[in-house]
Amino acid sequence: MPIMTPIRYKPIGVIQSPFKTRAGMPIQPAGAEGVRGSIKIDPDYLEGLKDLEGFSHLILIYHFHLSADFKLSVVPFLDDTPRGVFATRAPNRPNPIGLSVVKLNRIEDDTLYIENVDIIDGTPLLDIKPYVPAFDVFKYTKIGWLTAKEKAVPKKKSDNRFK
């Protein structure tokens, strides 16, 4: 495998939420129903918001800016067993990139008002994609070790295990 050059991204905005610390945050949007937040978009990217208001939900791709390092084996929030990091949604990853599907309530000037936010305040936003059920919903047949745990997501909160 050839050695790859580093990849650099410039945030397009900043996500604002009521969560100032990781402890006690919802671990997925399914556990953040009704939690409101907003996104301030950098003025250089405002033109890219054209036609976005026609979508009810957005896929946010962001940088886990508080993640310091990573391990390839982690104990995820929903389990007590060490798992491979790529079989989890743990924030400490080789490339600390997060993804959440949120509801878009409205857009006013440079601000997107969103809800079902499971993201810490001040998180750098890398990209926005419209959520399209025909593209993004799959009838799953297996979800690995999460099969017995998926019903716990709405009630599970973050703790300080990933620093």
N, C-alpha and C positions, 0 to 999 in steps of 0.2 A: 504494500500500500504506500503510495507516495505521501510524503509529509505535506500537510496542508498548511497554507498560510492562515494566520488568525483572521477571524471574521469580526467586524465591528458594526455595531448598530447605533443609530442616534434615536433617542426617544422622540415620539411625536406628541407626547403629552404626559400628564401626570394624573394618576387615579387618586381621587379623594374619597375617603370612607370614614366611618366612625371608629374604626379599629386602629388604635395608636400603638398597641403591642400585639405580639403574636398570640400570647396566652389568652384563651377564651374566644378566639375567632372561630367562625364556622369553617369547616375543612373543605367544603365544596359549596357551589351555589344552591344545591338542594337543601342545605342547612341554613341558608341565608335568606329564606323567603321573606320578602318585604323590607329587607335592609337596603336603605337608600344610600347612594353616593353620587359622585359626579366625576367627570373627566374634563380637565382643562387642556385644550388642544393648542399646541404651539402655533402662532400665527402663520408660519410658513406652510402649514398643512391644512388650513381651513378650506381651501378649494376642494380638497379630497372628501369633505363631508357632504358634498352635493348629492342629493337623492337618498341619503342614508335614512332620513326621517320616515321613509316608507316601510322600514323594517321594524318588527316588534322586538326582535332579539339580536344581540351582537355577540360575536366571538372576540374576546379580548386576548391579545397575546402580549405578555408583559415580562419584565425582568424581575426575578426574585432578588432585589437589591440588598436584602438583609442576610442572604445565605453566604456564609463565609467559605466553607469548603464542603466536600462531599465524601460519602462513602458509597461503595458499590453494593453494600448490604446494609439495609436500614430496617428498623422496626416501625412500620407505618402506624398512623393514628388509629386505624381500625383493627389492629392486631397486636399480639404479643410475640409473634414469631418473626425473626429476621427474614426479610425478602430482598430479592434483587431490586435495586433502585428503579430499574426500568419496568418493573411489574408493580410500581406504586405511583402515587401522585406526590410523593415527598418533595418539599421545596429545595432541599440541598441535593443538587444534581451536577453532573459534569458541566452542563450548560444550563444555568439556573433560569429556565424559561417556564413561565406559567401560562395557563390557558383557562379562561372562564367564559361561560355563556351567561350573559346578563340581559335583563329586560331594558329596552330603551324607552324611557317615558317621554322625553322631548329633547330638542336641541335649541339652545338660545345662544346666538353669537358663537363664542369659542368654547361653550360648555355643553357637554352631553350629560343629561340627568338620567341616571340608571338605577336599577334596583336588583335585588338578589345578589348583593355584593359580598364576596368572600375574600376580599383583597385588603391588605394593610394600607393605611393612609400613606401617601407619598410615593407609591409604587410607580416606576417609570413604565409608560405604555409604549410598546414597540409597534403594534399594528392593530387594526380593527378589520374584521371581516363580517359581512352580514350572515346571520344564521338562516339557513334555508333547509327546511325539513327534507325536501327531496334529495338534497346533497348530504345532509349531516345526520340523518336518523337511519340507523340500521337495526333490524330485528336481530338481537344478539342470541346466540345459542350457548355461549359459555363466557364467563367472566372470571375464570381462574379462582384464586383463593378468596376473591371478594364475594363469591356466591352466597356464603353464609353471613356476610357482613353488610351487604348493601342496604338493608333496611335500617341500619344504625346511623347512616350518614346524616339525616336531618337533625339528630340529637347530639352528635359528636362534636366536640369543640377542640380547637388546637391547644397544645400545651407548649412547653419550652424544649421539647426533645430535639428540635432542629434549630441549632443556633449557628 
